[in-house]
Amino acid sequence: MSTSMEDVLLQIPQVRYKKSDGTLFLMNQRLIWMVENRDTVAVSHPYADIKSQKISPEGKAKVQLQVVLHNGVSSTFHFINKNGLQSQLADRDKVKEMLQTLLPKFKRKVDRELEEKNKLLSSNPALLQLYKDLVMTEVVSSEEFWSQHAQQYTQKQKQQPQDIGVSGAFLADIKPQTDGCNGLKYNLTSDIIECIFKTYPAVKKKYTDNVPSKLTEAQFWTKFFQSHYFHRDRKYAETKDIFTECGKIDDQEMKKDIQKGVDDPLVNLTEFEDNSLDEGYGIATEKVTNNTGTVSQAMIKRFNQHSIMVLKATKDKTTETSVSNGTGKNSPEKQEGPVNKKQRILEKITYDDLEDTDENTNKSAGQLNLSKVERYLHGPTPDSTTEFLNPNEVSSVLRGVLQETKHWTYKHPPNNLVTPAAAVGALGELSPGGALMRGFQEQSLAQLVPPDIEKEVRNLYLALCELLSHFWKCFPITNSTSEAKLLKMHDALHRFHTAKLKPFEDKLIRELSPLSHHLTKHLNQLLNAAYQKFNNWQKIKGR
């Protein structure tokens, strides 16, 4: 048995895993399960790999315990003690309580700041490459990198995120998943929670009152999705959850909205039937008896109430924006009161650009300034200044060319031919990278450099420019802080030259000898300029 060298903290027989019976062991470092009458470990989960544990709800026929790992894999154990349900519950509770004691000791403690940095690097490939070139090669330290070179990325992350709108179907997008224990699992994102709070302020108030003083966040949302408030049964007398009051508050708000009505006179929310042009020409309407059942009425009420809350959430956001821009309660639209019905109808049926009024006639519109109207109406025409040859002149020129070509003679002395070796040598010297083509090398570098070398050159430029920008920002030296930073950046440039640029030049000499000097020439010039500036500063300081 492989557990002979380990301490057994708890042993529970009669535990089923994937239709096989066996024994569950809680060791000092891991949880294992062994098949009955066998000496091999079938399931082994170190405590450090276990993220959480779940148990089956009370009243379920099966007494189960599930452990969920950090990689998303889960294992479910079914307790089948022959002594009955109470013994099964006792065995399950022993394992649960023991795991509650052991897991915190082995729980992975992930540094939150480190997690944010990893997320920032994974979402910014340029920053990740800069980190590899500067930190992993020990050109600069990790602290200097995050405080100086990655400052713009960290500041951008700290900016307030853009406020999202509220979708009318955000509750329908929350699709539950089975958790393997006859339960449902809801995956809530921060955007969905924000939409719930915007649409239902009563839920947000309950969240503030109960989390974390009375309930954890997970318990709060579990009660929310189990409540009649979420399912909209609205049987207040029969429910005892914390969201009962929320339903009553929403109903009161809905009654206020119905009594208030809509300011637009062209919208009639009280009339739901279409009137055709019958004998009464749409005036004499016959009231249709409403045979809709209670369930349908409750469903329509739920849809209307949800739509009203979504619109109010959007409207509140618009109002806040207008107040922040200085168009508050004293805006002209608020002072005018309800919109005039006649004015609204005119707006619907009137097109300002089609009206032939004096106001529109006097409006200054862009006019075409045509120098030649014929070109605008008939297309391009030949310009009069262009000289053309008549057919007679063309024929005379052609005859002259033919007469000249008849008198051409071709004399090629055979003793002036170039030898094949000399021709090959000349081609080599005139080819890109040859001795006679050095002045034209820069024009063909893009075609001669392989893609991987080109990518390395680009990364070298990005890293060097980042270092040089901080180096040149130190001048003029006004205090001890800028002087200390200058010394650090000068040392960083030397480390970059030794750790990154020199190995790259050696690689180019081996793989692309004709291009080695040209690819790194400008990089060396940038470094030499910085070195020269530093030396001049030292000379001035030493005087």
VENMOKA-V607610 format. One line per field, one symbol per residue. ss: DSSP state (A for helix, B for strand, O for the rest). burial: + if it has 9 or more other ideal C-beta (glycine too) atoms within 8 Angstrom, else -. A space follows every 10 residues. Layout:
ss: ???
burial: ???
This chain:
ss: OOOOOOOBBB BBBBBBBOOB BBBBBBBOOB BBBBBOOOOO BBBBBBAAAB BBBBBOOOOO OOOBBBBBBO OOOBBBBBBO OOOOAAAAAA AAAAAAAAAA AAAAAAOOOO OAAAAAAAAA AAAOAAAAAA AAAAOOOOOO OAAAAAAAAO AAAAAAAAOO OOOOOOOOOO OOOOOOBBOO OOOBBOOOOA AAAAAAAAAO AAAAAAAAAA BOOOBOAAAA AAAAAAOAAA AOOOOOOOOO OOOAAAAAAA AAAAAAAAAA OOOOOOOOOO OOOOOOOOOO OOOOOOOOOO OOOAAAAAAA AAAAAAAAAA AAAAAAAAAA AAAAOOOOOO OAAAAAOOOO AAAAAAAAAO OAAAOOOAAA AOOOOOOOOO OOAAAAAAOO OOOOOOOOOO AAAAAAAAAA AAAAAAOOOO OOOAAAOOOA AAAAAAAAAA OOOOAAAAAA AAAAAAAAOO AAAAAAAAAA AAAAAAAAAA AAAOOOOOOA AAAAAAAAAA AAAAAAAAAA AAAAAAAAAA AOAAAAAAAA AAAAAAAAAA AAAAAAAAAA AAO
burial: --+--+-+-+ -+-++++--+ -++++++--+ +++++----- +++-+++-++ --++++---+ --+++++++- ---+++++++ +-----++++ ++-+++-+++ -++--+---- ----+++--+ +--+--++++ +++++-+-++ ---+++-+++ --++------ -----+---+ ---+----+- +--------- -+++++++++ -+++-++--+ +---+----+ +-+++-++++ ---+----+- +-++++++++ +--+--+--- ---------- ---------- ---------- ------++-+ ++-+++++++ -+++-++--- -++------- +-------+- ---++----- ---------+ ---------- ----+----- ---------- ---+--+--- ---------- ---------- --+--+--+- -+-+--+--- +--++--++- --++-++-++ ++++-+++-+ ++-+--+--- -++-++-+++ -++-+++-++ ++-++--+-- -+--++-+++ --++-++--+ +-++--+--- ---
